[in-house]
Amino acid sequence: MHGRNRNDIYPGLEVAIILKKDQRTGKRTYGIVKDILTSAPYHSRGIKVRLEDGQIGRVEEINVTEED
């Protein structure tokens, strides 16, 4: 599931995000949502969140497990 709708995202959710520095490569970073930073109900490039480890990026996928 893509992370474009704010209603689909909540603290504690496991997600894959793309950090600003990784936008060109599309490299995903995995973690747990701590805060939702986008106030709009929808964002075409993904809702911006802060992970529990402090990293900030746009949600690319919801409910994913990190691949080796």
N, CA, C and O of each residue as an XYZ file, in Angstrom:
272
protein
N       0.841     -1.173      0.000
C       0.000      0.000      0.000
C       0.890      1.241      0.000
O       1.878      1.316      0.731
N       0.525      2.196     -0.820
C       1.282      3.442     -0.897
C       0.899      4.373      0.237
O      -0.197      4.266      0.786
N       1.779      5.272      0.587
C       1.559      6.173      1.709
C       1.144      7.558      1.306
O       1.720      8.534      1.785
N       0.161      7.679      0.437
C      -0.263      8.989     -0.046
C      -1.429      9.572      0.739
O      -1.656     10.782      0.696
N      -2.175      8.733      1.458
C      -3.324      9.195      2.241
C      -2.955      9.245      3.719
O      -2.495      8.257      4.292
N      -3.166     10.409      4.324
C      -2.807     10.602      5.726
C      -3.587      9.661      6.645
O      -3.062      9.220      7.667
N      -4.833      9.350      6.290
C      -5.667      8.476      7.119
C      -5.110      7.059      7.250
O      -5.456      6.349      8.194
N      -4.257      6.639      6.322
C      -3.690      5.290      6.342
C      -2.458      5.181      7.245
O      -1.956      4.082      7.481
N      -1.972      6.319      7.750
C      -0.704      6.344      8.487
C      -0.953      6.799      9.924
O      -1.719      7.731     10.170
N      -0.296      6.127     10.863
C      -0.446      6.467     12.276
C       0.827      6.071     13.021
O       1.576      5.212     12.556
N       1.078      6.699     14.186
C       2.270      6.345     14.969
C       2.276      4.859     15.326
O       1.248      4.290     15.693
N       3.453      4.244     15.212
C       3.601      2.824     15.508
C       3.529      1.944     14.279
O       3.787      0.744     14.362
N       3.182      2.522     13.136
C       3.056      1.771     11.890
C       4.427      1.522     11.274
O       5.273      2.417     11.259
N       4.652      0.311     10.765
C       5.908     -0.015     10.089
C       5.805      0.423      8.633
O       4.864      0.051      7.932
N       6.777      1.217      8.182
C       6.742      1.790      6.834
C       8.119      1.767      6.182
O       9.139      1.553      6.836
N       8.113      1.994      4.876
C       9.340      2.255      4.121
C       9.238      3.689      3.639
O       8.238      4.073      3.033
N      10.270      4.488      3.905
C      10.278      5.879      3.460
C      11.446      6.109      2.513
O      12.381      5.311      2.442
N      11.367      7.213      1.793
C      12.494      7.666      0.983
C      12.961      8.986      1.572
O      12.206      9.956      1.641
N      14.216      9.005      1.996
C      14.813     10.225      2.542
C      15.076     11.204      1.409
O      15.205     10.798      0.254
N      15.157     12.478      1.726
C      15.423     13.521      0.725
C      16.701     13.206     -0.061
O      16.730     13.356     -1.282
N      17.750     12.774      0.632
C      19.034     12.491     -0.033
C      18.959     11.279     -0.951
O      19.815     11.112     -1.819
N      17.944     10.427     -0.774
C      17.818      9.204     -1.575
C      16.751      9.294     -2.661
O      16.421      8.284     -3.282
N      16.210     10.483     -2.899
C      15.140     10.610     -3.887
C      15.586     10.209     -5.287
O      14.806      9.619     -6.034
N      16.806     10.513     -5.649
C      17.293     10.165     -6.992
C      17.462      8.662     -7.174
O      17.184      8.130     -8.248
N      17.917      7.980     -6.130
C      18.175      6.543     -6.242
C      16.955      5.704     -5.887
O      16.839      4.565     -6.339
N      16.042      6.251     -5.084
C      14.864      5.504     -4.667
C      15.142      4.530     -3.535
O      14.313      3.668     -3.242
N      16.309      4.659     -2.891
C      16.666      3.780     -1.780
C      15.693      3.973     -0.627
O      15.417      5.099     -0.213
N      15.183      2.871     -0.118
C      14.203      2.926      0.970
C      14.868      2.772      2.327
O      15.874      2.078      2.475
N      14.286      3.430      3.301
C      14.692      3.319      4.689
C      13.487      2.791      5.454
O      12.373      3.288      5.288
N      13.709      1.791      6.286
C      12.605      1.133      6.998
C      12.573      1.560      8.455
O      13.615      1.778      9.072
N      11.364      1.680      9.002
C      11.246      2.044     10.399
C       9.807      2.157     10.847
O       8.875      1.820     10.117
N       9.648      2.641     12.071
C       8.351      2.798     12.707
C       8.019      4.290     12.803
O       8.855      5.091     13.222
N       6.795      4.659     12.412
C       6.364      6.051     12.433
C       6.273      6.559     13.867
O       5.657      5.929     14.726
N       6.899      7.709     14.111
C       6.784      8.394     15.402
C       5.815      9.568     15.280
O       4.911      9.717     16.101
N       6.007     10.412     14.242
C       5.165     11.593     14.032
C       4.795     11.711     12.565
O       5.572     11.341     11.685
N       3.597     12.233     12.309
C       3.162     12.556     10.948
C       3.382     14.047     10.767
O       2.863     14.850     11.543
N       4.148     14.427      9.750
C       4.522     15.826      9.560
C       3.680     16.541      8.502
O       3.600     17.770      8.517
N       3.056     15.809      7.594
C       2.201     16.412      6.569
C       0.813     16.620      7.153
O       0.223     15.687      7.697
N       0.286     17.836      7.044
C      -1.046     18.107      7.588
C      -2.159     17.860      6.572
O      -3.311     17.665      6.959
N      -1.834     17.866      5.290
C      -2.844     17.654      4.246
C      -3.334     16.203      4.271
O      -2.572     15.306      4.630
N      -4.579     15.964      3.899
C      -5.105     14.590      3.899
C      -4.517     13.712      2.802
O      -4.598     12.487      2.891
N      -3.917     14.319      1.755
C      -3.338     13.570      0.634
C      -2.112     14.312      0.129
O      -2.089     15.542      0.090
N      -1.089     13.551     -0.260
C       0.084     14.147     -0.894
C       0.539     13.206     -1.992
O       0.740     12.016     -1.745
N       0.704     13.722     -3.206
C       0.999     12.886     -4.374
C       2.333     12.155     -4.295
O       2.496     11.106     -4.918
N       3.297     12.693     -3.536
C       4.610     12.038     -3.415
C       4.757     11.263     -2.120
O       5.814     10.688     -1.862
N       3.723     11.238     -1.307
C       3.776     10.496     -0.046
C       3.723     11.416      1.154
O       4.239     12.533      1.118
N       3.097     10.943      2.217
C       2.981     11.704      3.450
C       4.346     11.737      4.144
O       5.017     10.711      4.252
N       4.747     12.909      4.610
C       6.041     13.060      5.284
C       5.899     12.666      6.747
O       4.987     13.113      7.443
N       6.829     11.811      7.201
C       6.799     11.334      8.588
C       8.180     11.387      9.211
O       9.191     11.471      8.514
N       8.204     11.336     10.545
C       9.443     11.178     11.302
C       9.409      9.777     11.890
O       8.433      9.388     12.531
N      10.493      9.013     11.669
C      10.585      7.679     12.238
C      11.041      7.763     13.694
O      11.496      8.813     14.147
N      10.919      6.660     14.418
C      11.332      6.625     15.822
C      12.809      6.936     15.996
O      13.214      7.423     17.052
N      13.631      6.663     14.969
C      15.063      6.961     15.073
C      15.402      8.391     14.649
O      16.573      8.770     14.617
N      14.369      9.192     14.322
C      14.566     10.602     14.006
C      14.684     10.933     12.536
O      14.687     12.112     12.184
N      14.781      9.947     11.661
C      14.894     10.215     10.235
C      13.551     10.686      9.685
O      12.493     10.236     10.123
N      13.613     11.608      8.707
C      12.408     12.181      8.117
C      12.393     11.891      6.628
O      13.401     12.053      5.940
N      11.229     11.455      6.134
C      11.083     11.184      4.710
C       9.626     10.973      4.354
O       8.742     11.048      5.207
N       9.389     10.708      3.075
C       8.029     10.486      2.585
C       7.743      8.987      2.503
O       8.581      8.202      2.060
N       6.543      8.609      2.940
C       6.157      7.205      2.976
C       6.005      6.672      1.552
O       5.245      7.211      0.747
N       6.736      5.615      1.265
C       6.682      4.950     -0.036
C       5.776      3.724      0.040
O       5.037      3.428     -0.899
N       5.841      3.018      1.165
C       5.051      1.793      1.301
C       4.712      1.579      2.773
O       5.476      1.950      3.663
N       3.548      0.972      3.007
C       3.065      0.722      4.370
C       3.102     -0.761      4.662
O       2.894     -1.587      3.774
N       3.374     -1.099      5.939
C       3.380     -2.495      6.400
C       4.345     -3.359      5.600
O       3.941     -4.333      4.964
N       5.594     -3.003      5.637
C       6.609     -3.753      4.908
C       7.608     -4.356      5.899
O       7.754     -3.878      7.024
N       8.282     -5.403      5.461
C       9.371     -5.954      6.254
C      10.658     -5.698      5.494
O      10.699     -5.813      4.269
N      11.694     -5.353      6.214
C      12.974     -5.012      5.591
C      13.557     -6.235      4.908
O      13.632     -7.320      5.485
N      13.968     -6.032      3.666
C      14.581     -7.122      2.906
C      16.071     -7.116      3.133
O      16.675     -6.054      3.278
N      16.676     -8.296      3.167
C      18.130     -8.411      3.393
C      18.922     -7.933      2.220
O      20.152     -7.963      2.252
